[in-house]
């Protein structure tokens, strides 16, 4: 889960490979503004990795291979975490 409030953005504990975790960090650095700029600035915002992927898809073209890869990894990480909580 992604959590944001004011200028702060971060993630709660989640399951991912090392490579996926690097891309999650990159996604937060490059696309975090899509979270911070939604709703009241100081309101606590909680999103899934899939929610961020949806926001990226709505705002950016997936014709860019890097953007498409970030979206793919966010959806994969989201699926990992849905599966792990069902166990």
N, C-alpha and C positions, 0 to 999 in steps of 0.2 A: 504494500500500500504506500502511496505517495501522500505526504502531508505537507501543507504549505500554510504559512501565515505571515503576512507582511512581506518583508524581504527574505524570509527564511523558507527554504524548501529542502526536503529530505525524504528518506524512506524508512519505514519500519522494517523489521527483520523480514527477509524474504529468501526464497530458494532460487539459486541461479548458478550457472557455471561461472568460472572466473572471467571468461570472455564475455558472457552475457552481462555480468555485473559491470564490466568496463563500458559496455554500450549503454546500459541503464544510466550510468554516471554521465556519459556523453549526452544522452537524451535530456537529462535534467539541466545540464549546462546550456545546451543549444536551444531547447524548446521549453524550458521552465517558465518563460514569460507567458506562455499560453495558459498556464495554471495561475500564476500570480495576478495576471491582468483580468481574470474572470471573477465577477462578483465583488463584494466589498473588500477593499484592500486588506484590512486587518481580520477579516473573517477566517476562521479555521476551515481549510479545504482538505478533503480527503478524496483521493482518486485511486482507482486501480490502474495497473499498467496499461490495461486495455483502454481505459478512459483517455489516458494521455495519447495512446496510439490513434484513437478516434479524433482527438483535437488536432494532432499533427496532420492526419489525412485530410481534415477539413480545411486546413490553412495552407498546406504545402503540396506540391506535386510529387506523386510517387514515381514520376518519370526519372527523378534523380535517384540513382542507385543507392546512394548513402542514406537518403531519407527513407527509401523503401526498406532497407536493411534494418534501420532503427525501428521502424514500425513492426516489422516481422519479429524482431527480437523481443520487443515489448509485449507482443501478443503471446509469444512462446513463454516468456517469464510469467505472464499472467496465468497461462494454462498450467505451468509447473506448480504455482501456488494454489490454484483451485484444486488440483489433484492432491497435493500434500495435505490440505486441510480436510479432505474427505476421508483420509485414512484413519 
